[in-house]
Amino acid sequence: MTTLLDTINNDPRRTAVLVEDATPVNNHEFRADYEARRKIFPSRVQGFYRQLKWILVAVLLGIYWFTPWIRWDRGPHAPDQAVLLDLAHRRFYFFAVEIWPQEFYYVAGLLIMAGLGLFLVTSIAGRAWCGYACPQTVWTDMFIQVERWIEGDRNARMKLDAAPWTFAKWRKRLTVWTLWIVISVATGGAWIFYFADAPTLARDMVTGQAAPVAYFTVLTLAATTFWLAGFMREQVCTYMCPWPRIQGAMLDENSLIVTYNDWRGEPRSRHSKKAIAKGLDVGDCVDCNACVAACPMGIDIRDGQQLECITCALCIDACDTVMDKVGRPLGLISYSTLVDFEHHTQTAKQQGRETATTEQKRVSFAHIARPRTILYFTLWAAIGLGMLVVLFTRGHLDVTVLHDRAPLFVTLSDGSVRNGYTLKLASKTLDERPLELSLEGVDDAVMWTPESETRSRQLAVMVPPDAVRDLRVFVSRPPGAEAVSFTFLVTDPESGEAVRSTARFETGSR
């Protein structure tokens, strides 16, 4: 079966580029892995996909910038920030959910779900993540918009870039760079608010009382945002990001990608009316290069699918605007699968372009439900459901027992044997908890703590709210006792919740 990647690699236009760009070295031909950046000046476009991108920019930035300021009442012993990565106290808070260090598997599960979600989206709609939600794309869109506000659209920016450095040029460029810096600082500033109480940290930042690491983090993130979104832009996607190389394995002949429908557009003609009057066969493409001017990656989608394409669909909006002006059906450039493209190509050859264009308007969602996407979604949903079940059924009490290693046991003056243990009692509630500690599996054993020499089979222990208490416990048995495994039982008398942990009592006998 022919895959999309095979089609791209076998494209004669791609082969021609490889041969043309090759440089003979030691009787072998190699293509350079990197070329100097050619500045790209995307033109302003209007249309459905441009509006969709602006909506997503507003939503994503709104979530990113305002989430740290949402309050969530957890009582007097816990922070009231809804989303907080409290590294100092080793807690992750997400609204009503609190993640402890030993529960980091939740974070691992979320990362796996994010990866599977990316695979799912890519297999359905190509590089939709890159074109609509990637931070590099979002901030680059904002930076380009700032350029348009200050310097003008494509032609004006190209003219200004080529002009000598006059006062007017310096004024415009400094204004653009200043606004970029403001956006970049806001980027770094929002990030640090996820790691500390946002209002308190904001006050400390303004008054100069924040920790040096906070200023360093903001400076680092601001500098990288300013440089990557302001000056590198498409080079980040082409050379730095590994996803363009990986996504080829995620695509198949049923994946939606931005496609130039050459069965309808070729042969191109800038003067279609004159060509038709002469009896020549012409396509719908008027060779206006509007799609090229609109592309933030600077590629020509008419050359076929390319590694640099981020599937932002701005070329679709640009082309649809031209088709509307010349009175031709929209969709010369459209989202399409390889299966649909080949079908429309055959229809155009056998029944004509008009029939194929009519078929193209029929929207089909059959490509969504197929074995690959079903597998991705099933795995994604199974991991999410499993995490929810574990999350809502987990207890609020935990105990870990550490046996003393040196010495393993001590023989007392009366011949009895004593073992020492360190118990870590974790209470995940926001109130102080009275707990009861008892022994199971050793009827002849007693225990005590260094603070109290009273020997008993049961101890009362107070554990602070939302904390771990380290408790030293000694357990002794009569002379002649054999080594045996037993259990520490921790019970909350108020809620009835109980947890157990198995330990080993050593006596030196086998």
N, C-alpha and C positions, 0 to 999 in steps of 0.2 A: 504494500500500500504506500502510495506517495504521501509523504508528510510535508507539512508547510516548510520545515527546515530544508528538506531536499529541494523543494521548489525554489527557495531563495538561493541556495548554493548552485543550482543548475541554471539560474537565470543568465542568459547570454549577455545581458547588459552588465551584470555583476562581473562576469568573466572579463568583459572588455575593460572594465575599470581596473581590475587586478593586473592585467597585462600592461595597460598603459602606464600605471603608476609604478611598475616593478623597476628595480634598479639592479643591473648585473653586478654581482660580486663573486669573484672566484668561479666564474662560469655557472653560477647559480643565480636565480632570480628571487629577490625578497621584496616584500612590501614593508615600508616603514610602519612601525607600530604607533607612531605619534607624529603629528604634523602641527606646525605652529598655528595658533588660533587665528581664525578669520572672524572678525567682528560681525555679529549678527544683529540686525535691527528689525525685529518683528513689527509688522504693521498692525494697526488697530482693526479688529474685526467685530462684527455683531452677529449674533445668532444664538441658537438654542444651547450649543455646547459652551460658548463663551459665558452665557448667563449661568449655566449650571456650574461652571468653574468658579465664578464669583460667589455664588451661593455657598459652595463648599468651602471656599476660602474664608468667608465670614463665619460659617458654622465651626470650622476646625480651629480658627484662631480664637473665636469666642470661647470654645471649650478649653483651649490651652491657656489663655490669659486669665479667665475668670474662675476656673475650677478651684485654685488654691484659696479663694476668698469665700467659698461656701462654708458655712458653719454647720456643725453637727454635734448636738449635746450628748456627751457620753458620761456625764456625771462629774463630780469634783476631782476624781483621781486620774482622768485621762484627757488628752487634748480635745478641743472642740472644733478642729479643722476636719472637714469632710474627707479630704484626700491628703494624706500625709505620709511621707516616707521617713519615719523617725529613726535615722541610723544611729543616733546617739543612744537611744534606749532600745534599739533593735526591735522595732515594731513597724509594721506597715498597716495603715488605716485606710479603708475604703468604705466610707459611709458607715453602715452597720457591721462591716466585716473587719476583724482585726487579725492580722497574720503575725504569728510568732516566728522566731528564727528556725525552730525545728519544723515549722510548717512551710518551709520555703518551696516545697513541692507544688504549692498552689501557684507560685510565680513561675516555676518551670512549666506547669501545665498551661498557663496563660501564654507563655512564649511559644509553646508547641502549637496552641490554637491559632496564634497570630501567623505562624509559618504556614499551617494548613489553610488558613483563610486566604493568605496571599496566593498559595497554589491554586485554590478554588477560583478566586477572582481572575487570575491569569488564564487558567484553562478555559474560562467562559468568555472573558472580554479582553484578553491580551494584557497589555501593560496599563490597565486602568488605574492601578495604584500610582504608577509613575506620573501619569498624565493629570491626575485629579487630586491626590491626597499626599504625595510625598512632600516632606518639608522643604526639600530643595526646590520643587516646583512651586509650592505655595509662596515662599519668600521671593523667588525669582519673579513670579507674576507681580508681586507687590513692588519690587524694585523697578521693573519695566514700566509699571503704571506711573511711578514717580517720575521716571524719565519723560514719559509722554506729557505729564502735567507741566513740567518745567521746560523741556527742550522741544516738544512737539512730536508729531508722528514720524513715521519711518524716514521719509525724504528729508525732513528738517533735521533729524538726528544724524543722518548720514552726512549732510552738508556741514553741520556743526563739527562733527568729528574730523572732517577733512580740513576744516578752516584753521588758520593760525591761532595761537593763543593770545587773543585780545582780551580786553577787560570784560566784554560781554560774555565771552566763552568761559572765562574764569568764574564770573558771577553765577552763571547757570550751573557749571559743574560743581562748584562749591555748595550751591543750594541743594543739588541732587545728593551729593555725598553726605551733607549734614542730615538730610531726611533719612538716608540709608542708615546712618549711625544711630539715629533715634529709634528706628525700627529694630536694628540689631541689638541695641541695649535693652529694649523692651523684651526681646527674645531671651537674652540671658537672664534678665531680671525675673521674668516669669518662671523660668526653670528652677531657680534656687528657692522660690517660695513653696515648692513641693516638699522641701526637706526641713522646713522649720515653720513655726507659726507665722503666717504671712503678714498680718498687721504689725506684729512685733519686729520682724526682720526688716520690713519696709521702713519703719521708724529708725531702726538702728543704722540702716544703710544711709539714710538721709543725714543723720546726725553724726556719722562717722564712727559709730560704736560697734558696728558689725565685725565679725571675725575676718581676718585677712583672706581666708579661703573663699569667703562670699564675694569679695571684690575681685579676686583672681578668677573665680568661675564666671562671673558676669563679663569680665574683660575678655576672657578666652572665647566664650560663646559669641560675644558681640563681634570679635575680630574675625572668627571663622565665618559667621553669617555674612558679615560685610564683604569679605573676600570671595567666598564661594558663590553667593547669590548676586554679587555686584559685578565681579570681573571674570569668574571662571564659568559660571552658568552651565552651558551645554557640555563643557568639558568634564564636569563632575559626573554627568550621566554617561558620557561616552567612555571615559578613561578610569575614573575613580570607583564608580559603582559596579559591583559584580553582577547585578541583576540582569542587565541586558544579555550577558552570556548565559546565565542560568535559565532565563525565561524561554529560550529556544526549546528546552526539554519539556517545558510546561505546555507548549502550544501543540495543537494538532490541526487536522483539516476542518474541525468543527469549531475552532476558536474564532471569536469575532476580532477582527483587526481592521484598522483604517486602510481602505483599499481604493485605488484608482481603477475604475471600471473601464479598462481600455477597449473592451468590446463595444463600448458605446462612445468613447471619446476619440478614438483613432479612426482615420488620420486627422491630425489637428489642422486647424486653419484659422488664421486671423481674419480672413475675409470670406466667411462661409457663403454669403449670398452670391458673391461673384463666382465662387467655385461651383456652387450648385447651378448657377446660370450657364456655366460652361459644361455642365453634365458630369462634373467630377463628384466622386464619393467622399464626403467629409463627415467627421464625427462631431460630437457636441463640444469638445474641448476647443476653446478659442485661443489657446496658448497665451493667456494673459499673465501667467505666472503669479496670480493672486495667491495660490496655495503655497508657493515658495516664499513669498513675502510675508505670509502670516505665520510660517513655521518658526517656533522658538529654537529649533535645533538646526535650522538652515538647510534642510534637505528638500528634495523634490520627490513628493510621494508618487509621482508618475513614473519614477524609476523602479517602483516595486517596493516591497517591504524591506526595511533596512534596520540595522542594529540601532541606529541613533533615534529611531522613531519612538516617542514616549506615549503614543496613542492619545494625545490631548484633543484631537479632532478639530483643532482650529482651522485646519485646511478644509474641512468639510463646510464649516460656516463661511469661509471665504469663497469657496467654489459655489455654494448654494446662492450666495448673494449675486454672483456673476450670472449664473444660470437663470435666476429670476429676472435679471435685467435684459437678457437676450431672449427671454421667452421660451426657455427649454426646461424640461422637467428637472426637479432637484435630484440629488443623489449621484451625480457623476463621480464624486468621491464620497464614500459612505462606509459605515461599518458593515463588513461582510465576512463570511467564512469562505475558506478555500473551496468547499463543496458547492456553495451557492455561486461563487464566482465562476467555477468551471461549468456549472449548469447553465448560467446565463450566457456564458461565452458560446456554448454549443447552440443554445436557443437563438442567439443573435446570428450565428452562421446559417442556421437552417430555416428560421422563420422571420428573421429581420430584427433590427435593433428595437423597433417600436414594441414588438411582442415581448422581447426580453426586458425592456424598461417597464412594461406593465407588470410582468412577473416580479420584478425587483421590488415593487411597492408593497407586495404581500409580505407582511411581517410574520416570521416563524420563530418559535421558541423551542423547536425540537432539539437544537444544539445544546440546550442547557442540561437536559436530563440524558446523560450518557454514562457509560461505566466509569470513566475517569472522574467526572464531577460527582457522581453518586458516591464513589469511594471516598473522595476528599470530604464531602459533606458528612458522610456517616462517621468517619474518624473524628472530624471536628466536633460533631454533635455528641458523640460518645464520650470524648474527653471532657467536654463542657458539662454534660449530665453527670458524669462520674464525680467531677469536682463539686458540683452542687450538692449531690447526695452526701459526700464526705463532709462538706462544709456545714450542712444543716443537721447532721447527725453526730458531729464531733462533741466530745465532752468539754467541760470547763475546768477539769481537774486532771493533773498529770503528775506522775511520780517517776523518778529515775534513781536507781540505787547503784552506788559505787562502792565496791569492797576495798578496804585498805590493802595495799600491796606489800607494804613492809612495816611491821610483820603481818603475815596472813592471820595469825592467831597468837594469843598470849595465854600461858598457863598461870592461873592465879595461885596464891599461897594455899588455898584450901583444895587445890587440885582441879577446880572447875576451869573451863576453857572460855575465853572471851574473844569475840570478833568485833572489829570496828567497821562502821559503814557511814557513808555520807549520802543522805537522802536529799534530792532536789524536788521540793514540793512546789508545783506551778499552779497558781490559781488564776484563771482567765476571766474572772468576774471583776466588776468594778467596786466591790465591797470587801471589807475585811472578812475572812472566813475562819470560823473555828472548826478544826478538823480533828478526827480521832485516828490514831495510828495503832495498829494491832498486828499480832503475829499469827500466821496460819501454817500448819504442817509440822510444827515442833512444840509438842505439849509441855516439854520440860524446860523451855527457854524463857528467860526474862530479859527485859531491856531497860535502859536508862539513858539519860543524856548527861553531858558534862555539867550542865547547869543544875541538875537535880539528881542526887544519888539514890532517889527512891526507885527501887526495882519493881517492875510491874509488867504485865503482858499487854497493857494498853496505856497510851500516852495522849494527852490533849495538846494540840498544837494550834497556834494562831498564825495565819498566813496573810501578809499584807495584800491589798487589792491590786490586781493586775500585775503580779510580781512572782518571782521565784525565791523561795526561802531555802537556804542550805541548812540542813539539820544533821548534826553529828549524833549518831546513835550507837550504843554498845549493846551487844547481845551476848549473854553467857548461858552455858549449859553445864550440868553436873559432870563430875569426873567420869571418865570412861565413855563419854558420848561419842557416837560415830559421826563422820562427816555426812551431811545431808543437805538437800535443797529445801528451801522453805519460801514463804511468801510474806511480803509486807503488804498489809491492807490499809488503805487510806480511805476514810469515809467522811462525808459531809452529813452530819446528823440532821441538818435543817432540810436539805434537798433530797437526801437519800442517795446522792451520787457517790459511787465507789470505784476506785481503781486499784489494781494490784501490780506488783512487780516482784519477779522471782529473784532470789538471792541464794548464795551458797554459804553454808556454815562449815568452816574448815577446822579440823582438829588434829591434823597430821596423820590420821589413820586412813587406810585405803579400803 
